[in-house]
Amino acid sequence: MTVFPNIHGIKKSSYKKCVNGFIPKTVLIPLRQDFGPECNLLVKEGESVKEGQLIAQSSWENGKTMSCVYSPIPGIVTGKELCVCPDGKMSHAVRIKLGGSFSFLGKKKNPLDITLMRQNELIQEIAIKGIVNTFTAQEPTLLSDDISKAVEKKAKLLVVRLFDEDSSRYTDSLLANFYTAEIFEGAKIALKALNGDGIIFVTEKDFVKPENLSLKVPCFFVQAKTRLYPSGYKNQLISLVKSQVKDETFSKVSRNSLFTDSSTMLELSRTINSGFPSIDRYVLVGGECLNVSGLIKVVHGTSFRDLAEQCGGLVKRPGTILVNGYVSGFSTITLDTPVTKYVKSVTFLPESKVPDQRMSVCIHCGACRRVCPEKLSPDLVYSRLKQIENLPEIYEKSRVFCIDCSLCNSVCPSRLPLSQTIYKKQENKVKQNISTAGKETGETVSQTVSPSVENSIIKEKKIEK
């Protein structure tokens, strides 16, 4: 178990409920809300928009479903501008000034009747609602795309993680406790869209399933050791389930199964059962720059500055703002950064708690190799990717096993961006026969790789078979 310095989070038991956030006077909506490209803007400057109106949409491409972005408030479009997204990347965004009447707030809900909907119709409806799967918060994907991929690969199991993969964040854990029935309902909807055989719920040890809750679908509950990190990524969840399950149906869990989390299933339940699109989300706000913290439901486009104001304002100047956790999250310093569909937590830290981020050359201490749960050699993979050393291509190809847990980053004394560099979602390019790398360099595999990478080669061969 790795110990991380300068982590001072509030205990999960301190949070008793979720509160509704204030409606900001203006919102800034990035046109890129997931891991895909920017959406096409459908509104013009000076145009009036309604709450929940479609304002941006991506086109259908290569069989992928569309990404939809909605206005979270009624108002006037005041312009298009560049903004810094929570993941640190730049994106065009549309700014909307509050004005007019609300279409959804306080209105009667119109739930969709999905009982007679066909599978393709339900998947398309999920796409239209604009729901993003935040199972991997640093790489959000369209839920409809993930369902379609699982259907294509004939995967029949849904895996719902009811806790946070980053142990410094409590958002998914709190939602699982506060909105258990809604999350389970969302899981049933996702299972119907998947046309699946059953649901695997992976929980914390202290999670208590309500006695009067009947899912009426095949389910399997597994308890994870959430105090150990990493424990919530695909590889760990699959190993955990296979070590405990005896049922033939659930033993078929694999990386092709549909993996999701509390936040996504709650969002699915809320949008389908209300008839409203995705326009807000639950964000855990805290940090030593604030006097109070809380789980707040805020509309998309709310700035981090507004989040701080809703917690009583900043009492210290933030040295950095962490998004989605201390370990695997993002870091920014811009208070004008807006909340997007993949933001789960925002933590304001003072300068005294920010470690020295100055990079230096690798000292080959081996700390990253010792801590890597996938037995990779992050320093060598990084050197190959950055062309710092003339290493065999096999190191570059072994990155397919990186789960982006960021443990290598946390222990690197040279502060190298190991995890960010290694973890690149290019599976179509890197899922090749790694065993041929030795032939390409004119050497045998045993001569070109360390034992840790050699283990990865064995994994790859098993996958290909």
VOGU-557752 format. One line per field, with one value per residue (C-alpha): x, y, z; residue number from 1. Coordinates in nm, 2 decimals. Last residue first. Example, Ala and Ser with C-alpha at 12.3 -4.5 7.8 and 13.67 -1.06 7.14 Angstrom:
<sites>
X (1.37	1.23)
Y (-0.11	-0.45)
Z (0.71	0.78)
num (2	1)
</sites>
This chain:
<sites>
X (-0.52	-0.44	-0.51	-0.28	0.00	-0.04	-0.02	0.30	0.44	0.35	0.54	0.84	0.80	0.85	1.14	1.33	1.32	1.55	1.76	1.47	1.27	1.54	1.73	1.73	1.54	1.24	1.26	1.24	0.94	0.76	0.65	0.45	0.19	-0.02	-0.26	-0.07	-0.23	-0.60	-0.56	-0.46	-0.58	-0.26	-0.14	0.24	0.29	0.04	0.16	0.52	0.50	0.85	0.87	1.23	1.16	0.90	0.68	0.35	0.40	0.45	0.13	-0.06	-0.34	-0.34	-0.43	-0.11	-0.13	-0.13	0.19	0.38	0.40	0.64	0.87	0.86	1.00	1.35	1.53	1.73	1.70	1.53	1.30	1.01	0.81	1.12	1.22	0.87	0.85	1.19	1.08	0.74	0.89	0.57	0.46	0.09	0.06	0.35	0.50	0.84	0.89	0.82	1.07	1.35	1.60	1.70	1.79	1.56	1.64	1.47	1.12	1.00	0.67	0.77	0.48	0.16	0.05	0.20	0.05	-0.30	-0.52	-0.87	-1.03	-1.29	-1.46	-1.66	-1.60	-1.68	-1.98	-1.81	-1.77	-1.61	-1.25	-1.27	-1.07	-0.77	-0.50	-0.53	-0.44	-0.60	-0.69	-0.52	-0.38	-0.52	-0.88	-1.12	-1.00	-0.73	-0.70	-0.35	-0.18	-0.52	-0.52	-0.66	-1.01	-1.19	-1.56	-1.85	-1.88	-2.11	-1.84	-1.58	-1.81	-1.87	-1.49	-1.47	-1.71	-2.05	-2.07	-2.28	-2.53	-2.45	-2.55	-2.33	-2.15	-1.99	-1.70	-1.66	-1.39	-1.23	-0.86	-0.79	-0.99	-1.35	-1.62	-1.77	-1.96	-2.30	-2.41	-2.61	-2.75	-2.80	-3.13	-3.47	-3.73	-3.74	-3.70	-3.45	-3.24	-3.23	-3.17	-2.89	-2.73	-2.74	-2.59	-2.31	-2.22	-2.23	-1.99	-1.95	-1.79	-1.96	-1.79	-1.52	-1.25	-1.39	-1.67	-1.76	-1.76	-2.09	-2.29	-2.11	-2.19	-1.90	-1.78	-1.52	-1.18	-1.33	-1.49	-1.18	-0.96	-1.21	-1.23	-0.85	-0.80	-1.08	-0.97	-1.11	-0.85	-0.54	-0.48	-0.57	-0.82	-1.10	-1.06	-1.35	-1.68	-1.86	-2.24	-2.39	-2.71	-2.96	-3.26	-3.57	-3.38	-3.58	-3.49	-3.67	-3.35	-3.15	-2.80	-2.54	-2.20	-1.94	-1.71	-1.71	-1.90	-1.86	-2.21	-2.21	-2.52	-2.67	-2.74	-2.73	-2.95	-2.70	-2.98	-3.17	-2.86	-2.82	-3.18	-3.14	-2.82	-3.00	-3.26	-2.98	-2.84	-3.18	-3.24	-2.90	-2.91	-2.75	-2.52	-2.41	-2.38	-2.15	-1.92	-1.92	-1.82	-1.57	-1.23	-0.89	-0.93	-0.92	-1.11	-1.42	-1.69	-2.00	-1.84	-2.11	-2.01	-2.26	-2.23	-2.34	-2.05	-2.13	-1.83	-2.07	-2.30	-2.01	-1.90	-2.26	-2.28	-1.95	-2.07	-2.40	-2.21	-2.00	-1.65	-1.47	-1.09	-0.96	-1.28	-1.24	-1.59	-1.71	-1.95	-2.10	-2.48	-2.59	-2.96	-2.95	-2.69	-2.91	-3.21	-3.00	-2.91	-3.28	-3.39	-3.12	-3.24	-3.61	-3.84	-4.15	-4.06	-3.87	-4.15	-3.98	-4.04	-4.22	-4.13	-4.35	-4.17	-3.98	-3.68	-3.74	-3.83	-3.69	-3.80	-3.60	-3.24	-2.90	-2.61	-2.47	-2.11	-2.02	-1.69	-1.40	-1.16	-0.82	-0.69	-0.61	-0.85	-1.09	-1.12	-0.93	-1.14	-1.16	-1.45	-1.79	-2.04	-2.32	-2.58	-2.89	-3.07	-3.23	-3.00	-2.82	-2.79	-2.74	-2.45	-2.49	-2.22	-2.33	-2.30	-2.00	-2.04	-1.73	-1.88	-2.22	-2.18	-2.11	-2.37	-2.40	-2.68	-2.96	-3.20	-3.23	-3.31	-3.41	-3.19	-3.21	-2.97	-2.74	-2.44	-2.54	-2.66	-2.58	-2.21	-2.04	-1.91	-1.54	-1.36	-1.40	-1.28	-1.59	-1.75	-1.58	-1.79	-1.71	-2.01	-1.94	-2.22	-2.34	-2.55	-2.49	-2.78	-2.70	-2.61	-2.85	-2.73	-2.63	-2.65	-2.47	-2.10	-1.88	-1.88	-1.65	-1.38	-1.24	-0.93	-0.58	-0.34	0.00	0.20	0.07	0.13	0.14	0.00)
Y (-1.63	-1.26	-1.19	-1.47	-1.35	-1.00	-1.13	-1.32	-1.00	-0.81	-1.06	-0.99	-0.63	-0.70	-0.94	-0.67	-0.67	-0.69	-1.00	-1.22	-1.12	-1.22	-0.97	-0.85	-0.53	-0.64	-0.99	-0.88	-0.67	-0.97	-1.09	-0.78	-0.91	-0.60	-0.42	-0.09	0.07	-0.02	0.04	0.40	0.53	0.69	0.61	0.63	1.00	1.10	0.82	0.91	1.28	1.30	1.45	1.35	1.18	0.96	0.80	0.97	0.96	0.59	0.54	0.73	0.46	0.51	0.14	0.08	-0.26	-0.11	0.06	-0.26	-0.14	0.14	-0.09	-0.35	-0.08	-0.15	0.13	0.42	0.64	0.98	0.90	1.04	0.72	0.50	0.70	0.68	0.30	0.27	0.47	0.30	-0.05	-0.26	-0.50	-0.42	-0.29	-0.05	0.03	-0.14	-0.03	0.34	0.33	0.19	0.46	0.53	0.89	1.02	1.38	1.67	1.81	2.09	2.01	2.09	1.97	2.18	2.19	2.52	2.68	2.62	2.34	2.38	2.04	1.98	1.65	1.44	1.64	1.42	1.61	1.95	2.20	2.52	2.65	3.02	2.96	2.86	2.69	2.34	1.99	1.67	1.35	1.02	1.06	1.36	1.33	1.42	1.78	1.93	2.31	2.45	2.71	2.83	3.16	3.10	3.17	3.12	3.17	3.04	2.70	2.83	3.09	2.82	2.65	2.98	3.03	2.67	2.79	2.64	2.53	2.22	2.28	2.21	1.93	1.98	1.73	1.95	2.13	2.41	2.66	2.65	2.69	2.36	2.16	2.08	2.04	1.70	1.74	1.60	1.67	1.90	1.93	1.57	1.56	1.57	1.30	1.25	0.87	0.84	1.14	1.06	0.69	0.74	1.01	0.78	0.50	0.73	0.87	0.52	0.36	0.19	-0.12	-0.30	-0.63	-0.66	-0.65	-0.98	-1.12	-1.48	-1.59	-1.41	-1.66	-1.97	-1.89	-1.95	-1.59	-1.49	-1.50	-1.43	-1.11	-0.98	-1.05	-0.87	-0.57	-0.54	-0.55	-0.31	-0.04	0.00	-0.15	0.06	0.13	-0.06	0.10	-0.01	-0.38	-0.47	-0.64	-0.83	-0.84	-1.05	-0.97	-1.15	-0.91	-0.85	-0.56	-0.58	-0.32	-0.37	-0.48	-0.18	-0.28	-0.17	-0.06	-0.08	-0.32	-0.11	-0.23	-0.40	-0.46	-0.73	-0.71	-0.99	-1.16	-0.86	-0.71	-0.42	-0.16	-0.37	-0.39	-0.01	0.04	-0.21	-0.03	0.31	0.16	0.04	0.39	0.54	0.30	0.36	0.74	0.86	0.57	0.50	0.88	0.90	0.62	0.77	1.11	1.01	1.10	1.03	0.66	0.72	0.43	0.57	0.34	0.17	0.01	-0.12	-0.42	-0.51	-0.86	-0.99	-0.91	-1.00	-0.80	-0.58	-0.55	-0.44	-0.18	-0.05	-0.01	0.18	0.40	0.48	0.56	0.82	0.82	1.00	0.94	1.09	0.98	0.62	0.49	0.83	0.72	1.03	1.08	1.32	1.24	1.17	0.90	0.72	0.75	0.59	0.30	0.26	0.27	0.01	-0.23	-0.19	0.01	-0.15	-0.14	0.19	0.42	0.75	0.95	1.29	1.49	1.78	2.11	2.26	2.33	2.18	2.45	2.75	3.10	3.38	3.50	3.36	3.46	3.18	3.14	2.89	2.70	2.62	2.38	2.38	2.08	2.09	1.80	2.05	2.24	2.57	2.80	2.94	3.16	3.17	3.45	3.60	3.33	3.45	3.27	2.96	2.73	2.40	2.44	2.10	1.92	1.60	1.35	1.14	0.76	0.60	0.39	0.55	0.90	1.04	1.41	1.59	1.81	2.15	2.37	2.12	2.30	2.18	2.52	2.74	2.94	3.30	3.39	3.69	3.49	3.19	2.84	2.49	2.46	2.15	1.92	1.91	1.57	1.26	1.20	1.37	1.71	1.90	2.20	2.36	2.53	2.85	2.95	3.29	3.42	3.10	2.89	2.81	2.45	2.19	2.00	1.64	1.46	1.34	1.40	1.36	0.98	1.02	1.16	1.50	1.48	1.58	1.44	1.60	1.28	0.97	0.63	0.33	0.00)
Z (-2.80	-2.85	-2.48	-2.37	-2.58	-2.44	-2.08	-2.16	-2.31	-1.99	-1.78	-2.01	-1.93	-1.56	-1.63	-1.82	-2.19	-2.49	-2.44	-2.33	-2.63	-2.87	-3.07	-3.43	-3.34	-3.55	-3.42	-3.06	-3.14	-3.29	-2.95	-2.90	-3.15	-3.20	-2.98	-2.99	-3.29	-3.24	-2.86	-2.90	-2.57	-2.43	-2.08	-2.10	-2.11	-1.85	-1.62	-1.64	-1.60	-1.45	-1.09	-1.06	-0.72	-0.89	-0.62	-0.70	-1.07	-1.08	-0.88	-1.14	-1.16	-1.54	-1.61	-1.82	-1.99	-2.35	-2.25	-2.34	-2.70	-2.62	-2.43	-2.71	-2.95	-2.83	-2.65	-2.80	-2.49	-2.45	-2.74	-2.54	-2.58	-2.52	-2.21	-2.08	-2.13	-1.96	-1.66	-1.64	-1.62	-1.61	-1.33	-1.37	-1.01	-1.06	-0.72	-0.76	-1.12	-1.03	-0.75	-0.98	-0.88	-1.24	-1.17	-1.44	-1.53	-1.35	-1.34	-1.11	-0.95	-0.59	-0.38	-0.33	0.03	0.12	-0.19	-0.06	-0.20	-0.35	-0.42	-0.70	-0.72	-0.98	-1.30	-1.61	-1.74	-1.72	-1.44	-1.58	-1.53	-1.43	-1.11	-1.32	-1.12	-1.27	-1.17	-1.29	-1.10	-1.05	-0.70	-0.54	-0.67	-0.95	-1.01	-0.80	-0.78	-0.72	-0.50	-0.38	-0.20	0.14	0.29	-0.04	-0.04	0.17	0.01	-0.26	-0.34	-0.39	-0.64	-0.82	-0.86	-1.00	-1.27	-1.33	-1.69	-1.62	-1.35	-0.98	-0.74	-0.43	-0.21	0.06	0.20	0.46	0.56	0.21	0.11	0.29	0.03	-0.05	-0.32	-0.41	-0.74	-0.83	-1.19	-1.41	-1.76	-1.89	-2.07	-1.90	-1.95	-1.57	-1.55	-1.84	-1.73	-1.35	-1.40	-1.64	-1.42	-1.12	-1.33	-1.44	-1.09	-0.93	-1.18	-1.51	-1.67	-1.96	-2.02	-2.28	-2.01	-1.89	-1.67	-1.77	-1.41	-1.36	-1.57	-1.44	-1.08	-0.84	-0.80	-0.54	-0.71	-1.05	-0.91	-0.75	-1.05	-1.28	-1.04	-1.01	-1.39	-1.46	-1.21	-0.86	-0.63	-0.69	-0.41	-0.09	0.14	-0.10	-0.03	-0.25	-0.16	-0.43	-0.50	-0.78	-0.95	-1.18	-1.23	-1.01	-0.84	-0.51	-0.25	0.08	0.26	0.16	0.06	0.32	0.20	0.48	0.30	-0.01	-0.31	-0.65	-0.80	-1.08	-1.30	-1.51	-1.84	-2.07	-2.33	-2.31	-2.32	-2.07	-1.85	-1.87	-1.76	-1.47	-1.37	-1.36	-1.13	-0.90	-0.90	-0.82	-0.53	-0.38	-0.39	-0.07	0.00	-0.36	-0.41	-0.11	-0.25	-0.60	-0.47	-0.20	-0.35	-0.19	-0.26	-0.64	-0.80	-0.62	-0.48	-0.61	-0.91	-1.15	-1.37	-1.65	-1.80	-2.14	-2.37	-2.73	-2.86	-3.06	-2.76	-2.54	-2.81	-2.83	-2.45	-2.44	-2.72	-2.55	-2.23	-2.42	-2.28	-2.00	-1.98	-1.66	-1.48	-1.58	-1.49	-1.59	-1.86	-2.02	-2.08	-2.35	-2.33	-2.71	-2.66	-2.40	-2.64	-2.91	-2.69	-2.60	-2.97	-3.06	-2.79	-2.88	-2.66	-2.52	-2.16	-2.20	-2.09	-2.06	-1.75	-1.78	-1.47	-1.35	-1.34	-1.04	-1.25	-1.60	-1.84	-1.65	-1.73	-1.89	-1.83	-1.73	-1.95	-2.17	-2.27	-2.55	-2.53	-2.76	-2.59	-2.43	-2.23	-1.86	-1.77	-1.61	-1.94	-2.01	-2.22	-2.57	-2.66	-2.82	-2.74	-2.53	-2.59	-2.40	-2.12	-1.99	-1.79	-1.84	-2.22	-2.37	-2.52	-2.73	-2.84	-3.13	-3.16	-3.32	-3.64	-3.80	-3.75	-3.65	-3.61	-3.29	-3.12	-2.97	-2.83	-2.76	-2.53	-2.17	-2.03	-2.32	-2.55	-2.68	-2.96	-2.93	-3.04	-3.25	-3.17	-3.31	-3.21	-3.35	-3.09	-3.00	-3.04	-2.82	-2.46	-2.32	-2.28	-2.57	-2.67	-2.34	-2.17	-1.98	-1.75	-1.64	-1.35	-1.16	-1.03	-0.67	-0.58	-0.45	-0.14	-0.09	0.24	0.55	0.47	0.78	0.74	0.43	0.65	0.53	0.33	0.43	0.17	0.20	0.16	-0.02	0.13	-0.10	0.00)
num (465	464	463	462	461	460	459	458	457	456	455	454	453	452	451	450	449	448	447	446	445	444	443	442	441	440	439	438	437	436	435	434	433	432	431	430	429	428	427	426	425	424	423	422	421	420	419	418	417	416	415	414	413	412	411	410	409	408	407	406	405	404	403	402	401	400	399	398	397	396	395	394	393	392	391	390	389	388	387	386	385	384	383	382	381	380	379	378	377	376	375	374	373	372	371	370	369	368	367	366	365	364	363	362	361	360	359	358	357	356	355	354	353	352	351	350	349	348	347	346	345	344	343	342	341	340	339	338	337	336	335	334	333	332	331	330	329	328	327	326	325	324	323	322	321	320	319	318	317	316	315	314	313	312	311	310	309	308	307	306	305	304	303	302	301	300	299	298	297	296	295	294	293	292	291	290	289	288	287	286	285	284	283	282	281	280	279	278	277	276	275	274	273	272	271	270	269	268	267	266	265	264	263	262	261	260	259	258	257	256	255	254	253	252	251	250	249	248	247	246	245	244	243	242	241	240	239	238	237	236	235	234	233	232	231	230	229	228	227	226	225	224	223	222	221	220	219	218	217	216	215	214	213	212	211	210	209	208	207	206	205	204	203	202	201	200	199	198	197	196	195	194	193	192	191	190	189	188	187	186	185	184	183	182	181	180	179	178	177	176	175	174	173	172	171	170	169	168	167	166	165	164	163	162	161	160	159	158	157	156	155	154	153	152	151	150	149	148	147	146	145	144	143	142	141	140	139	138	137	136	135	134	133	132	131	130	129	128	127	126	125	124	123	122	121	120	119	118	117	116	115	114	113	112	111	110	109	108	107	106	105	104	103	102	101	100	99	98	97	96	95	94	93	92	91	90	89	88	87	86	85	84	83	82	81	80	79	78	77	76	75	74	73	72	71	70	69	68	67	66	65	64	63	62	61	60	59	58	57	56	55	54	53	52	51	50	49	48	47	46	45	44	43	42	41	40	39	38	37	36	35	34	33	32	31	30	29	28	27	26	25	24	23	22	21	20	19	18	17	16	15	14	13	12	11	10	9	8	7	6	5	4	3	2	1)
</sites>
